[in-house]
Amino acid sequence: MWFTGLSGSGKSTLAMALERSLFNEGYEVFVLDGDNLRHGLNSNLGFSPQDREENIRRVGEVAALFANSGLVVLTAFISPYLADRELARQAIGGSFYEVFLDPGLDACEQRDPKGLYKKARAGDIPDFTGISAPYEEPTDPDVRLDTAEIPVEDCVDMLTEFATGAFRITD
């Protein structure tokens, strides 16, 4: 399940909560998160369009490897470009499900857990998605959630229901 949305939309929060929920349901599940991979595997990449493309390409390939081993993989990345998400979809294959978290820019800016929007508005962060760099919304996501209106617990319930329907456990 590929979580996409602006910074502060709830990608990591919901992916981690869904991971716990699916694990409790008996699934083998793993979260690939932008914050974690940017410190290791993708530490040599910046935030230019080319580096963002390479970041998502690598994540798509790693997610495909994990999924092919039988894990349910949850990815939490802004992944701002439609073309990059399409490449990830192709790498992962038929079990790629796009989850668009869409609380709107205002809600993301109000949350601003890392103070990034404030820095971007002040000009301290160039190429910040949603402010000085584009975010291309999914055209037909499998799941779309307004995380400004729907409480986290309800989002997790909806995502768990979707995931257990998409990823059936067989004996």
PLY file of the C-alpha trace (Angstrom):
ply
format ascii 1.0
element vertex 171
property float x
property float y
property float z
element edge 170
property int vertex1
property int vertex2
end_header
0.00 0.00 0.00
1.60 3.21 -1.20
0.71 6.16 1.07
1.12 9.51 -0.65
0.26 13.05 0.39
1.79 16.30 1.53
4.09 16.58 4.52
1.92 16.43 7.63
-0.96 14.59 5.94
-0.57 11.57 8.24
1.33 9.10 6.06
3.74 7.82 8.71
1.17 7.96 11.50
-1.36 5.89 9.57
1.18 3.49 8.07
2.58 2.69 11.53
-0.89 2.29 13.04
-2.01 0.11 10.13
1.13 -1.99 10.54
0.12 -2.75 14.16
-3.46 -3.46 13.16
-2.52 -5.86 10.35
0.10 -7.58 12.50
-2.59 -8.17 15.13
-4.73 -9.72 12.36
-1.94 -12.20 11.57
-0.27 -10.46 8.65
3.45 -10.18 8.12
3.84 -6.49 7.44
6.63 -3.93 7.10
6.67 -0.13 6.82
9.08 1.71 4.55
9.09 5.33 5.68
10.60 8.37 4.03
12.27 9.60 7.19
14.00 6.28 7.80
15.18 5.59 4.26
16.47 9.12 3.78
18.97 8.46 6.60
20.30 5.23 5.14
19.65 3.78 1.71
18.84 7.17 0.18
21.11 9.40 2.28
22.99 10.51 -0.84
19.85 12.04 -2.38
18.54 15.57 -2.03
15.15 16.98 -2.98
15.65 18.04 -6.58
13.16 16.53 -9.03
15.84 14.09 -10.20
16.72 13.03 -6.65
13.03 12.64 -5.75
12.59 10.43 -8.81
15.55 8.25 -7.80
14.34 8.10 -4.18
10.95 6.76 -5.25
12.51 4.42 -7.83
14.65 2.83 -5.10
11.73 2.60 -2.70
9.58 0.96 -5.37
12.25 -1.65 -6.02
12.73 -2.39 -2.31
8.97 -2.55 -1.77
8.69 -5.00 -4.69
11.39 -7.23 -3.18
9.64 -7.27 0.19
6.20 -7.85 -1.36
7.54 -10.70 -3.50
8.79 -12.34 -0.30
5.22 -12.42 1.00
5.14 -9.33 3.21
2.45 -6.69 3.12
4.47 -3.53 2.52
3.26 -0.10 3.58
5.20 2.85 2.16
4.94 6.38 3.54
6.42 8.88 1.07
5.29 12.24 -0.24
6.15 10.91 -3.72
4.92 14.11 -5.39
5.05 13.08 -9.04
2.49 10.93 -10.86
5.15 9.44 -13.14
7.28 8.32 -10.19
4.33 6.64 -8.49
3.52 4.93 -11.78
7.07 3.54 -11.93
6.65 2.22 -8.38
3.33 0.67 -9.44
5.08 -1.07 -12.35
7.91 -2.35 -10.12
5.48 -3.72 -7.54
2.95 -5.10 -10.00
-0.67 -6.07 -9.46
-0.63 -5.73 -5.69
0.06 -1.97 -5.71
-2.62 0.04 -3.91
-2.39 3.84 -3.79
-3.61 5.55 -0.61
-3.98 9.32 -0.98
-4.11 11.24 2.29
-5.79 14.51 1.45
-6.43 16.83 4.40
-5.61 19.89 2.27
-2.63 22.20 2.43
-4.09 24.37 5.19
-4.47 21.42 7.57
-0.94 20.21 6.80
0.46 23.67 7.48
-1.47 23.93 10.74
-0.10 20.57 11.88
3.47 21.23 10.68
5.00 18.77 13.19
8.55 19.43 12.00
8.22 23.17 11.36
8.96 22.60 7.68
6.14 24.68 6.22
7.19 27.66 8.32
10.77 27.29 7.05
9.57 26.84 3.46
7.36 29.95 3.67
10.36 31.88 5.00
12.43 30.72 2.01
14.73 28.55 4.11
13.74 25.31 2.34
13.83 25.47 -1.45
11.78 22.98 -3.50
9.35 22.22 -0.67
6.42 20.15 -1.91
3.14 22.04 -1.81
4.82 25.44 -1.38
7.65 25.94 -3.87
7.55 22.52 -5.56
4.56 20.75 -7.09
2.50 17.88 -5.73
0.61 15.99 -8.42
-2.49 14.49 -6.82
-3.38 10.91 -7.70
-5.99 10.74 -10.43
-7.63 7.50 -9.27
-6.32 6.34 -5.87
-7.58 3.09 -4.40
-8.25 4.90 -1.12
-8.64 8.63 -0.52
-8.89 9.90 3.08
-9.45 13.43 4.33
-7.31 13.14 7.44
-8.39 16.60 8.58
-11.98 15.37 8.96
-11.63 11.66 9.74
-10.08 10.70 13.12
-6.94 8.54 13.04
-8.72 5.55 14.62
-11.44 5.63 11.95
-8.83 5.93 9.18
-7.01 2.89 10.58
-10.28 0.93 10.71
-11.06 1.82 7.07
-7.52 0.99 5.94
-7.53 -2.30 7.84
-10.80 -3.28 6.17
-9.40 -2.37 2.76
-6.10 -4.17 3.35
-7.61 -7.37 4.68
-9.81 -7.48 1.58
-6.83 -6.82 -0.72
-4.34 -9.12 1.02
-6.13 -12.32 2.00
-4.29 -14.67 4.36
-4.32 -18.22 3.03
-3.28 -21.35 4.87
0 1
1 2
2 3
3 4
4 5
5 6
6 7
7 8
8 9
9 10
10 11
11 12
12 13
13 14
14 15
15 16
16 17
17 18
18 19
19 20
20 21
21 22
22 23
23 24
24 25
25 26
26 27
27 28
28 29
29 30
30 31
31 32
32 33
33 34
34 35
35 36
36 37
37 38
38 39
39 40
40 41
41 42
42 43
43 44
44 45
45 46
46 47
47 48
48 49
49 50
50 51
51 52
52 53
53 54
54 55
55 56
56 57
57 58
58 59
59 60
60 61
61 62
62 63
63 64
64 65
65 66
66 67
67 68
68 69
69 70
70 71
71 72
72 73
73 74
74 75
75 76
76 77
77 78
78 79
79 80
80 81
81 82
82 83
83 84
84 85
85 86
86 87
87 88
88 89
89 90
90 91
91 92
92 93
93 94
94 95
95 96
96 97
97 98
98 99
99 100
100 101
101 102
102 103
103 104
104 105
105 106
106 107
107 108
108 109
109 110
110 111
111 112
112 113
113 114
114 115
115 116
116 117
117 118
118 119
119 120
120 121
121 122
122 123
123 124
124 125
125 126
126 127
127 128
128 129
129 130
130 131
131 132
132 133
133 134
134 135
135 136
136 137
137 138
138 139
139 140
140 141
141 142
142 143
143 144
144 145
145 146
146 147
147 148
148 149
149 150
150 151
151 152
152 153
153 154
154 155
155 156
156 157
157 158
158 159
159 160
160 161
161 162
162 163
163 164
164 165
165 166
166 167
167 168
168 169
169 170
